């Protein structure tokens, strides 16, 4: 009887064909944009005392993009108008460069937007490249962090366009989102932002400092809320406090860029 060897050969051929077919399948968008390491692997890189403080989140839902102005202005949002159970983590400036930030980003495995100020990062722009590679998206926060409200078109253009241009040089992608320093802005700001290629500009609904979250409305993060952090000395406590606040509200972090057409 030679049936067994023939069957074995057929199984081997089919198995090889299946393996080739699997390798030829294109990667999904989620796979292409996922951080370098998965959360379970990266969690072990954190100090043992921090690991229990990193919550697990479900995957965010498919985004429903907002509607943007068509009159030559960038959109303006302090909350994304959605009922989806999502919130948005945003981090400004870049003065304090905590060595644990990268490990926290990888362990949390959530979308994060960095609004970087050129003067704050220019001493060590390379610090933020691994954060970008881990999945964080780098956006624009001006060159020198001035109060833009009431300033001339030329002044605001220098700060906004100049910041975007420099970030493109540093990180290989020109920003399309903008945070005005302190949230202060006027009609000129939104017009300049649009002319500089920024699709939308943002305020916030919650802030955090020294490991405490501060709410503008109520005592809980609401769907669509934009949360503001900074790169400060208590970065670890602030980041973990934001994760906890989102988790306690029954929400999941989503990518801000996915909601902007």
C-alpha positions in Angstrom: 0.0 0.0 0.0 1.4 3.4 -1.0 -1.6 5.5 -0.1 0.0 6.9 3.1 3.1 8.4 1.4 0.9 9.9 -1.4 -1.4 11.5 1.2 1.5 12.8 3.2 3.0 14.4 0.0 -0.3 16.0 -0.8 -0.6 17.4 2.7 2.9 18.9 2.4 2.1 20.5 -0.9 -1.2 22.0 0.3 0.5 23.2 3.5 3.2 25.0 1.5 0.7 26.6 -0.8 -1.3 27.9 2.1 1.8 29.3 3.7 2.7 31.1 0.4 -0.9 32.4 0.2 -0.7 33.7 3.7 2.5 35.6 3.1 1.1 37.2 -0.1 -2.0 38.6 1.7 -1.7 42.4 2.2 -1.4 43.7 5.8 -4.4 45.5 7.2 -4.2 49.2 8.0 -4.3 48.4 11.7 -1.3 46.0 11.3 0.6 48.6 9.3 0.2 51.4 11.8 0.4 49.4 15.0 3.1 50.3 17.6 6.4 48.4 17.5 5.6 46.1 20.4 2.4 44.7 21.6 1.1 45.8 25.0 1.6 42.4 26.8 5.3 42.3 25.7 6.0 45.9 26.5 4.3 45.9 29.9 7.1 43.8 31.2 9.6 46.6 30.4 8.0 48.9 33.0 9.0 48.9 36.6 6.9 46.4 38.5 5.2 49.1 40.6 3.8 50.7 37.4 2.4 47.6 35.6 -0.8 47.3 37.6 -1.6 51.0 36.9 -1.8 50.5 33.1 -5.4 49.6 32.2 -6.5 47.5 29.3 -8.8 49.1 26.7 -11.0 47.6 23.9 -10.2 48.6 20.4 -11.7 51.9 19.4 -14.7 51.9 17.0 -14.5 52.8 13.4 -14.2 56.6 13.4 -16.9 58.9 12.1 -15.1 62.0 10.8 -16.3 65.5 11.7 -17.3 68.2 9.2 -14.7 70.9 8.6 -15.3 74.6 7.5 -15.2 75.4 3.8 -14.6 79.1 4.2 -10.8 79.2 4.4 -10.6 78.5 8.2 -9.3 75.5 10.1 -11.8 73.7 12.2 -11.9 74.5 15.9 -12.8 71.8 18.5 -12.5 71.4 22.2 -14.4 68.1 21.9 -15.0 65.8 19.0 -18.8 65.8 18.5 -19.4 62.1 18.8 -21.5 59.7 20.9 -18.9 57.0 20.4 -17.2 55.9 23.6 -13.9 57.4 22.8 -11.6 60.1 24.2 -8.4 61.6 22.9 -5.0 61.9 24.6 -2.9 64.9 23.5 0.4 66.0 24.9 1.9 69.5 24.4 5.3 71.3 24.3 8.2 68.8 24.9 10.4 70.5 27.6 10.6 67.5 30.0 11.9 64.3 28.3 11.2 61.4 30.7 13.0 58.2 29.8 10.0 56.2 30.8 7.7 57.8 28.3 8.5 55.4 25.5 8.0 52.3 27.7 4.7 53.8 28.9 3.5 54.4 25.3 4.3 50.9 24.3 2.8 49.3 27.4 -0.5 51.3 27.1 -0.7 50.6 23.4 -3.1 53.5 22.8 -3.3 56.4 20.2 -1.6 59.6 21.3 -1.2 63.0 19.6 1.9 65.1 20.4 1.6 68.9 19.8 5.3 69.8 19.9 6.8 73.3 20.3 10.0 73.8 18.4 11.9 75.7 21.1 10.9 73.0 23.6 12.3 70.1 21.6 15.2 71.6 19.7 17.8 70.6 22.3 16.9 66.9 21.6 14.5 66.3 18.8 15.6 62.8 18.5 13.9 62.0 21.8 10.6 62.1 20.1 11.4 59.8 17.1 11.0 56.5 19.1 7.7 57.9 20.4 6.6 58.5 16.8 7.7 55.0 15.9 5.7 53.6 18.7 2.5 55.0 17.2 2.3 58.6 18.5 1.4 61.2 15.9 3.4 64.5 15.9 1.4 67.7 15.3 2.1 71.5 15.4 2.3 73.8 18.5 4.3 76.8 17.0 7.9 77.7 17.2 8.1 79.7 20.5 4.7 79.3 22.2 3.4 82.9 22.0 -0.1 84.2 22.7 -1.4 84.4 19.1 -4.6 86.2 19.8 -4.5 89.7 18.3 -1.2 89.2 16.5 -0.7 90.0 12.8 -1.2 87.5 10.0 2.5 87.6 9.3 3.5 87.0 12.9 1.1 84.1 13.2 2.1 82.6 9.9 5.8 82.7 11.0 4.9 80.7 14.1 2.4 78.3 12.6 3.9 77.6 9.2 7.4 77.7 10.6 6.6 75.2 13.3 5.0 72.8 10.8 8.0 73.1 8.4 10.5 72.4 11.2 8.6 69.4 12.4 8.5 68.0 8.9 12.3 68.3 8.8 12.7 66.5 12.1 10.2 63.7 11.7 9.5 63.2 8.0 5.8 64.2 8.1 4.3 67.7 8.0 1.7 68.2 10.6 -2.0 68.8 9.6 -3.4 69.5 13.1 -2.6 72.5 15.4 -2.9 73.5 19.0 -2.5 77.3 19.7 -0.4 77.9 22.8 -2.7 78.2 25.8 -5.6 77.7 23.5 -5.8 81.4 22.8 -6.7 82.3 19.2 -8.7 84.6 17.0 -10.2 84.5 13.5 -6.8 85.2 12.0 -5.3 82.2 13.8 -7.8 79.8 12.2 -7.3 81.4 8.8 -3.5 81.3 9.1 -3.7 77.7 10.3 -5.7 76.8 7.2 -3.3 78.6 4.9 -0.4 76.7 6.6 -2.0 73.3 5.8 -3.6 72.7 9.2 -7.0 71.1 8.9 -8.2 71.7 12.5 -7.1 73.3 15.7 -7.9 72.2 19.2 -8.7 73.3 22.8 -9.5 70.7 25.5 -12.0 69.5 28.1 -9.7 68.0 30.7 -6.1 68.8 31.8 -3.8 67.0 34.1 -0.9 68.0 36.4 0.9 66.3 39.3 -1.1 63.1 38.7 -4.5 64.7 39.0 -7.1 65.2 36.2 -9.0 68.5 36.2 -12.4 68.7 34.6 -14.1 71.6 32.9 -17.5 69.9 33.1 -18.6 67.4 35.7 -16.3 64.8 37.2 -15.9 62.3 34.4 -14.4 62.2 30.9 -17.2 62.4 28.3 -17.4 60.8 24.9 -15.3 62.8 22.4 -13.4 64.8 25.0 -9.9 66.0 24.2 -7.6 65.6 27.2 -4.5 67.9 27.5 -1.2 66.8 29.0 2.3 68.3 29.0 5.8 66.8 29.0 6.4 67.8 32.6 8.5 66.3 35.4 5.6 64.3 36.7 4.9 62.9 33.3 4.5 59.3 34.4 1.9 60.1 37.1 0.0 62.4 34.6 -0.1 59.8 31.9 -1.3 57.1 34.2 -3.9 59.4 35.7 -5.3 60.2 32.2 -5.4 56.5 31.3 -7.3 55.8 34.6 -9.8 58.6 34.0 -10.6 57.4 30.5 -10.9 53.8 31.7 -13.1 54.8 34.7 -15.5 56.6 32.3 -15.9 53.4 30.2 -14.2 54.9 27.2 -11.3 54.0 25.1 -8.5 56.2 23.6 -8.9 56.9 19.9 -6.7 58.5 17.3 -7.6 62.2 16.9 -6.3 62.3 13.3 -8.9 59.6 12.3 -11.8 62.0 13.1 -10.4 64.8 10.9 -11.2 64.5 7.2 
